[in-house]
Amino acid sequence: MSDPPADSGDSDQAGVVLGRSSTTESGEHATRRRVGIRVPTYAGLFGSVLLVTMASVVAYVSLNQIVQYQSRLAEDSIPNLSRAVEVARQSTNLVQSLERMVAASSPEEHQRVADEVLQGRQELNRMVAAIGAGESFSEQAKALSERLDMLETLLNEIYDSSGRRLDIRASLEVLVDELGVINKRLERSTGAAIDDQGFYLVTGLRDLDDAAEPLSQRDWDNELAHYRDLIEINHQTTLAGLLLGEALVLSDRDLLGPIEERFQSAAQSIMRVSGRLAARPDQAGPVADMRRLVEIGSSVDGVLALRRETLERLERETAALEDGREASTLLLADMEKLVGEVNRQAVAVNTGSQEAAATGIVLLVALTLVSVVGAVLIGWLFVGRHLIRRLVELARNMRDMAGGDLEVPVVATGNDEVTDMANALEVFRRYALEVQRLNLVEKLAQELDVKNQDLEQAMDRLRKAQEQIVAEEKLASLGQLTAGVAHEIKNPLNFVNNFSEVSAELVDEIGEILEEAGDDEADMAEEVEEILDDLRVNLGKIREHSGRADGIVRNMLEHSRAEPGVWRDTDLNALVKQYRDLAYHAIRAENTDFNVTMSDELDDKVGMVEVVPQDISRAFLNILTNACQAIEEKCAELGANYEPELDIASRRLDDAVEFTIRDNGPGIPSELRQRMFEPFVTTKDAGKGTGLGLSLTADIITRHGGHIEVDSEVGVFTEFRIRLPLEPTRTPSPD
């Protein structure tokens, strides 16, 4: 940072030299005569103005004649042409409106389309009247009026027919609703009657509270006939309803005849059977529904008659639409004749306009040639060679300097104002080059300091965030262990308490024996020895279960310890079994109804394996806790229909040991299996999981030189396979 002052001094010296050079050059220029660029520029501008004025006069005369022709075209030909095009468009819209009227689905839509058609007809009549107002197109206007009258007749026909069809549609909707209610009632009543009659024929009971009629007293002929009538009426009413539904969706009138014949046959059967059923008091309601069903289908205002009228009207409307399209085609042909006449008149007017324009063009071309030749001479001799070339070079130098390129010097030629600009730009370039070099060095130094500080801060934040996330995950898993640890410690403590009480009783018993001892010391010694043996056994049990409780607490402390773990030989079979029980009891502490069938197939050949116990236990706990939680979710979903199972297994391979943890929970979808070991991937609700458990598990297994695999089928099972080498790689823990 001590160099810039020296550079600044050099720049000052360069500025003095440049100032002297500029002064010297200015003196030399003053001694020479120079015209500059002012006089040639003014002369060129005056010549250009003169040529433009002459061209404007010629253009005015020519355009005045063209305007006279164009006014005739605009006042007569073009309006009629526009009206003809509009009539063609409106006639097409009118035919489309007829189609919309036929397709209208409600009276409101039908009336809205009719109003639009009426407005279009009025507009068409007005335009045809305007076309016929002049003498030139009266015959064409008369032909257009005849076509419009034809379209109006078709329009009235379609309007009346489609309106009636919408009324029929409303009536059919009412009948269809009533038909649906009747079909449901008949289905319930006839179905119940068939079941009751069949029950009577089998058991002889009319009601469950009545006594069964003897077989000799039953009227079998009438009862069987009544049962067959019920079955037939159920079939015929169902068939009649289906036939009416099929008739409602038919689009071809020729197909309606067979349906009507089949319905009449079904109706006759219904009326015949209903006459026999009417004699029974309990069939009064169903018989009325059956006869109403026949009436809905076969009456004059019934479904079949209204549907036939609808299809007939649709056919007539379709024929009217075809006639309307034909009339529209004829109307368009008349419009083409009208357009041809208008074009003929327009061509005549345009010919006169072109002749006037041709005369003006000849004169303008001559003036343009003179202008072009003069402009080329001025541009080539003065502007191009003397001015533009140097200005372009000067502009290029300025753009290079603006873009930061200050290395190329500015070369000045000539003896005019452009030369002065080039000399001044060269002085500016030299000063800017020195300033740029100084600023660049200072800016790079500042940016480097800022980037270094930002990088250090980012690394600190990342390190703290990583430590915090790992600590929170440890606390979360520790919280899950609490209930399980409490249950696991409770069992050995109960053993210790029980055996301690028994041992105290044995000591009291020894005292009583010693007090009661007499001459037979041998018998007493034998009895005391038996009690002492029991006492030794009890003390061994106390020491065993105390050691078990101490191991649980020690494992819990190792699990929660923040410092890196120690590699040591560990009984992994006991470890995975212990953490399976802890995970199970942790869930059961929160949900007392939770239960699971657990099994283990642990290979004794696994033996002791050198690992970091607190890390491997954390990996086992994460997987086992997830398995128990998944089983709990499936239990809540399936209830008693689900038998939860959790299996663990181990086996010794040639150079590794493999542990398998399998549950029959809900399984893991394939799309989730692909990213389940990524950080923060979780399926739990917010606040119930960090999504780091399996990610940390995979990291732990990887640091031990092993690998983890997952196999799952949705709704069936999930299986984790963990393989650890017998010779660990001892990758340091990130803790």
Secondary structure, 3 states (H helix, E strand, C coil): CCCHHHHHHHHHHHHHHHHHHHHHHHHHHHHCCCCCCHHHHHHHHHHHHHHHHHHHHHHHHHHHHHHHHHHHHHHHHHHHHHHHHHHHHHHHHHHHHHHHHHCCCCHHHHHHHHHHHHHHHHHHHHHHHHHHCCCCCHHHHHHHHHHHHHHHHHHHHHHHHHHHHHHHHHHHHHHHHHHHHHHHHHHHHHHHHHHHHHHHHHHCCCCCCCCCCCHHHCCHHHHHHHHHHHHHHHHHHHHHHHHHHHHHCCCCHHHHHHHHHHHHHHHHHHHHHHHHHCCCHHHHHHHHHHHHHHHHHHCCCCHHHHHHHHHHHHHHHHHHHHHHHHHHHHHHHHHHHHHHHHHHHHHHHHHHHHHHHHHHHHHHHHHHHHHHHHHHHHHHHHHHHHHHHHHHHHHHHHHHHHCCCCCCCCCCCCCCHHHHHHHHHHHHHHHHHHHHHHHHHHHHHHHHHHHHHHHHHHHHHHHHHHHHHHHHHHHHHHHHHHHHHHHHHHHHHHHHHHHHHHHHHHHHHHHHHHHHCCCCHHHHHHHHHHHHHHHHHHHHHHHHHHHHHHHHHHHHHHHHCCCCCCCEEEEHHHHHHHHHHHHHHHHHHHCCCCCCEEEEECCHHHCEEEECHHHHHHHHHHHHHHHHHHHHHHHHHHHHHCCCEEEEEEEECCCEEEEEEEECCCCCCHHHHCCCCCCCCCCCCCCCCCCCHHHHHHHHHHHCCCEEEEEEECCCEEEEEEEEECCCCCCCCCC
